[in-house]
Amino acid sequence: MYRTGDLACWGADGQLHYKGRSDEQVKIRGYRIEPAEIATVLAQSPGVEHAVVIAREDRVGEKRLVGYITGAADPNVVRAGLKDRLPHYMVPAAIVTLGQLPVTVNGKLDVAALPIPDYTADRYQAPTTPVAEIVAGIYAGSSAWNASAPTNHSSTWAVIRCWRCEWWQQSTPLWARTCPCGCCSMPRPSPN
């Protein structure tokens, strides 16, 4: 459809019907993302031989980017390195190390054979300040937030609720802090 990468067809009713994409572009939390771009950066990490990034929907309505790598690289180190080289919304939620990437009989990536990652690899960090306790309470109200992984980035709406409470200045880069630990480090305005 007009060279956008969208696939559509004319219906009997004369309307265009959207059928999907001709490329691998995905939309996660409002961002359009090309997983191949992330895989290219991931493959440049030290110790990574092969890399692929896919969008997984392991829970209904919750898409996450997952990187799969082969090689001797430590997934935690690789993910930390990606945070310096990619925007926050392009950093995979998990990186899984495999002996080799699974392929079909035709030699293409077998997406169905890729293992489900352990999203709870981040260890639990209890709130340490009164503000952190309040923020954790707001996040606990989010069905997408997992208390065992307080650094996950799936609860942007909870950050918006914190912001609407006017605890933080509007000039604070809100979207760069989409986890409870990041919110608690945001400066609060002085009382007037």
Backbone torsions as a table, in degrees:
resi	resn	phi	psi	omega
1	MET	NA	102.4	176.6
2	TYR	54.1	36.6	176.4
3	ARG	59.4	30.1	178.4
4	THR	-92.7	-14.0	-174.2
5	GLY	95.8	-7.1	177.4
6	ASP	-81.3	140.7	175.8
7	LEU	-104.4	130.4	-179.7
8	ALA	-146.9	162.2	175.9
9	CYS	-142.6	157.9	177.4
10	TRP	-81.5	130.9	176.4
11	GLY	-89.1	169.9	178.3
12	ALA	-62.3	-22.8	179.8
13	ASP	-84.1	1.0	179.3
14	GLY	84.8	5.2	-179.5
15	GLN	-98.7	151.4	173.0
16	LEU	-79.7	134.9	178.5
17	HIS	-116.6	120.4	-179.1
18	TYR	-69.8	130.7	-177.6
19	LYS	-113.7	-15.1	-178.8
20	GLY	139.7	-155.8	-177.9
21	ARG	-118.9	151.3	176.1
22	SER	-89.6	-9.1	177.2
23	ASP	-118.8	-167.4	-176.8
24	GLU	-97.5	10.0	-176.9
25	GLN	-59.1	136.5	178.4
26	VAL	-126.5	160.0	176.8
27	LYS	-118.1	117.7	-179.6
28	ILE	-128.0	123.5	-179.1
29	ARG	50.7	37.6	176.0
30	GLY	88.4	-5.3	-179.9
31	TYR	-101.6	134.4	173.3
32	ARG	-87.8	125.2	-171.8
33	ILE	-130.1	137.0	172.8
34	GLU	-100.4	104.4	-179.9
35	PRO	-56.2	-30.3	180.0
36	ALA	-63.8	-33.9	177.4
37	GLU	-64.4	-41.7	179.8
38	ILE	-67.8	-39.9	179.0
39	ALA	-61.8	-35.5	178.2
40	THR	-63.6	-45.4	178.5
41	VAL	-66.9	-40.8	179.5
42	LEU	-61.2	-40.9	-179.4
43	ALA	-67.2	-20.8	179.0
44	GLN	-82.5	-7.0	179.9
45	SER	-69.5	144.3	179.5
46	PRO	-60.4	134.3	177.4
47	GLY	86.3	-2.9	179.8
48	VAL	-96.3	124.0	178.5
49	GLU	-89.8	-51.5	179.4
50	HIS	-132.3	148.6	-179.9
51	ALA	-144.7	144.9	173.8
52	VAL	-144.0	144.8	178.0
53	VAL	-126.2	132.2	177.2
54	ILE	-131.0	162.1	172.5
55	ALA	-98.0	121.0	179.2
56	ARG	-107.4	144.8	173.5
57	GLU	-123.4	77.7	-177.6
58	ASP	-75.5	-25.7	172.2
59	ARG	-121.4	143.2	-176.4
60	VAL	-56.6	127.4	177.3
61	GLY	79.6	4.6	-178.0
62	GLU	-123.1	88.0	177.5
63	LYS	-83.9	138.8	176.6
64	ARG	-138.3	146.7	173.5
65	LEU	-81.4	136.6	177.5
66	VAL	-132.5	131.3	177.2
67	GLY	-102.3	137.6	176.2
68	TYR	-119.7	129.0	-177.3
69	ILE	-129.7	157.1	168.8
70	THR	-120.2	153.6	-179.3
71	GLY	123.3	-173.7	-174.7
72	ALA	-94.6	6.0	-176.0
73	ALA	-70.5	145.2	174.6
74	ASP	-80.6	122.2	-176.6
75	PRO	-58.5	-34.9	179.5
76	ASN	-67.6	-39.5	178.3
77	VAL	-68.0	-41.6	179.4
78	VAL	-62.4	-45.3	-179.2
79	ARG	-64.2	-40.5	177.5
80	ALA	-62.6	-38.2	177.5
81	GLY	-66.4	-34.4	178.3
82	LEU	-66.6	-31.2	179.8
83	LYS	-62.8	-26.2	178.2
84	ASP	-84.9	-19.7	-172.9
85	ARG	-110.7	-11.2	-177.4
86	LEU	-130.2	155.0	172.4
87	PRO	-62.7	153.3	-174.4
88	HIS	-55.7	-34.3	-176.9
89	TYR	-76.8	-8.9	179.1
90	MET	-102.1	-4.8	179.5
91	VAL	-78.9	124.0	-179.4
92	PRO	-58.9	144.7	178.2
93	ALA	-66.6	-27.5	178.9
94	ALA	-151.2	152.2	173.8
95	ILE	-126.6	128.8	-176.1
96	VAL	-115.5	130.6	176.4
97	THR	-93.1	130.6	178.9
98	LEU	-122.8	155.5	174.2
99	GLY	-65.4	-41.7	174.7
100	GLN	-156.3	154.9	178.8
101	LEU	-76.3	133.6	179.5
102	PRO	-71.0	138.5	179.4
103	VAL	-128.1	156.3	176.8
104	THR	-80.9	177.7	178.0
105	VAL	-64.3	-21.2	178.2
106	ASN	-88.3	1.0	177.7
107	GLY	85.5	9.0	178.1
108	LYS	-94.3	159.0	179.1
109	LEU	-59.0	129.8	177.5
110	ASP	-94.4	89.9	-176.0
111	VAL	-61.1	-36.8	-178.7
112	ALA	-64.8	-24.5	-178.6
113	ALA	-88.3	-6.1	178.9
114	LEU	-71.5	133.4	-177.0
115	PRO	-71.0	152.7	175.1
116	ILE	-73.8	128.1	-177.6
117	PRO	-74.8	161.7	174.7
118	ASP	-92.2	99.9	-178.3
119	TYR	-72.8	-14.0	-177.0
120	THR	-94.8	25.3	-179.2
121	ALA	-65.6	-28.0	175.2
122	ASP	-67.8	135.1	-178.5
123	ARG	-82.6	156.3	-176.8
124	TYR	-66.2	138.1	176.2
125	GLN	-129.0	110.9	-179.2
126	ALA	-70.1	149.7	176.7
127	PRO	-60.5	138.9	-176.6
128	THR	-113.0	-7.7	179.7
129	THR	-133.3	162.8	176.8
130	PRO	-58.3	-39.6	178.5
131	VAL	-63.9	-41.5	179.6
132	ALA	-62.4	-36.4	178.1
133	GLU	-65.6	-40.7	178.8
134	ILE	-64.8	-46.4	-179.5
135	VAL	-63.0	-41.9	178.4
136	ALA	-62.2	-35.9	176.7
137	GLY	-63.8	-40.1	177.8
138	ILE	-66.1	-42.8	178.9
139	TYR	-65.9	-34.2	-179.7
140	ALA	-62.7	-24.8	176.7
141	GLY	-75.2	-9.2	179.1
142	SER	-88.9	124.3	179.9
143	SER	-67.0	-18.8	-177.6
144	ALA	-87.2	-13.6	-175.6
145	TRP	-85.3	138.2	179.6
146	ASN	-113.5	113.8	-176.3
147	ALA	-60.7	-24.8	-179.9
148	SER	-77.6	-8.7	178.2
149	ALA	-134.3	73.4	-173.4
150	PRO	-68.0	-7.5	178.5
151	THR	-98.7	12.2	179.4
152	ASN	-71.4	161.0	-173.1
153	HIS	-118.4	36.3	-174.8
154	SER	-102.0	1.8	-172.6
155	SER	-120.5	53.0	-179.3
156	THR	-56.5	-36.1	-178.3
157	TRP	-62.9	-32.2	178.4
158	ALA	-66.7	-36.1	176.3
159	VAL	-64.4	-39.6	178.7
160	ILE	-62.2	-39.7	177.9
161	ARG	-62.2	-40.8	177.6
162	CYS	-61.8	-41.7	-178.1
163	TRP	-65.5	-40.5	-179.8
164	ARG	-67.3	-22.6	175.7
165	CYS	-71.9	-3.4	178.7
166	GLU	61.0	31.8	174.6
167	TRP	-77.9	-25.9	-176.0
168	TRP	-122.1	152.8	-179.5
169	GLN	-66.4	145.1	-179.3
170	GLN	-66.5	-22.8	-178.4
171	SER	-78.5	-7.9	-179.9
172	THR	-66.8	136.5	179.8
173	PRO	-69.7	83.7	-173.1
174	LEU	-60.0	-43.1	-172.4
175	TRP	-71.2	-14.2	177.1
176	ALA	-84.1	-3.9	-175.7
177	ARG	-129.6	72.1	-175.4
178	THR	-103.5	33.9	172.7
179	CYS	-140.5	157.0	-175.2
180	PRO	-55.9	-42.1	-177.8
181	CYS	-64.6	-33.4	177.9
182	GLY	-71.2	-36.8	-179.9
183	CYS	-65.5	-39.4	-175.4
184	CYS	-68.3	-18.8	178.7
185	SER	-90.7	-0.6	-179.6
186	MET	-76.5	141.1	-179.6
187	PRO	-69.4	142.0	177.1
188	ARG	-101.3	145.1	178.9
189	PRO	-69.5	149.4	177.4
190	SER	-74.9	144.6	-179.5
191	PRO	-65.7	141.3	-179.5
192	ASN	-96.8	NA	NA
